[in-house]
Amino acid sequence: MKSVKEVLTKAKGAGNEGKTVTGKGSFSKAGFAERTNAYVNDTTHKVKVMGKDGKETSVNLSELIRADLKKTVANAKYPQKSELAVLDTCEISTAGMAEAIPYLVREEMRIGKKFDIPATGEMGGSIYLAPVKGKTKTVQVRDIKSKEELGTTTITTKDSVQIRAKSPVPKHLQTKVRKDKNGNVVK
């Protein structure tokens, strides 16, 4: 089993494990499964999140999953209570969970709900689906080398549904200065 630090070093690069990396890298099912497995099985790793009150807390994903597994097994009344402790030390298989998470998020959005992304000190927000009206757009076509105009192309799109994100700047990263009509700062 790989630790969260190991898989984040592989994904982000050495020294960037705790940093947020921006970009549009391609999605990899295998990579996502590897990271899901690390988050679920690394019992020492905690994810820092901001509560609705703006205070930072931490969540241990491994403890959340293991608690659910213990409840499931206890409800099945298969092992004795003393045998449930095996779930504290064994590696949990997460291949199906990693496969299911993107579908669960998609289905939640398909019923018209926003999907909230847990906030950190620098980001957070929601993703949701929004209708987009079709449109027609005409663009100039030019030769790549000579830049000579060759004509136009008309692009027509139909009505569609797109994923949108709402990600406001966190309040602790904002500075507000109130001014009166004359431009003087109001305290």
Rosetta blueprint (number, residue, H / E / L):
1 M L
2 K L
3 S L
4 V H
5 K H
6 E H
7 V H
8 L H
9 T H
10 K H
11 A H
12 K H
13 G L
14 A L
15 G L
16 N L
17 E L
18 G L
19 K L
20 T L
21 V L
22 T L
23 G L
24 K L
25 G L
26 S L
27 F L
28 S L
29 K H
30 A H
31 G H
32 F H
33 A H
34 E H
35 R H
36 T H
37 N H
38 A H
39 Y H
40 V H
41 N H
42 D L
43 T L
44 T L
45 H L
46 K L
47 V E
48 K E
49 V E
50 M E
51 G L
52 K L
53 D L
54 G L
55 K L
56 E E
57 T E
58 S E
59 V E
60 N L
61 L H
62 S H
63 E H
64 L H
65 I H
66 R H
67 A H
68 D H
69 L H
70 K H
71 K H
72 T H
73 V H
74 A H
75 N H
76 A H
77 K L
78 Y L
79 P L
80 Q L
81 K H
82 S H
83 E H
84 L H
85 A H
86 V H
87 L H
88 D H
89 T L
90 C L
91 E L
92 I L
93 S L
94 T L
95 A H
96 G H
97 M H
98 A H
99 E H
100 A H
101 I H
102 P H
103 Y H
104 L H
105 V H
106 R H
107 E H
108 E H
109 M H
110 R H
111 I L
112 G L
113 K L
114 K L
115 F E
116 D E
117 I E
118 P L
119 A L
120 T L
121 G L
122 E L
123 M L
124 G L
125 G E
126 S E
127 I E
128 Y E
129 L E
130 A E
131 P E
132 V E
133 K L
134 G L
135 K E
136 T E
137 K E
138 T E
139 V E
140 Q E
141 V E
142 R E
143 D L
144 I L
145 K L
146 S L
147 K L
148 E L
149 E E
150 L E
151 G E
152 T E
153 T E
154 T E
155 I E
156 T E
157 T E
158 K L
159 D L
160 S E
161 V E
162 Q E
163 I E
164 R E
165 A E
166 K E
167 S L
168 P L
169 V L
170 P L
171 K H
172 H H
173 L H
174 Q L
175 T L
176 K L
177 V L
178 R L
179 K E
180 D L
181 K L
182 N L
183 G L
184 N L
185 V E
186 V L
187 K L
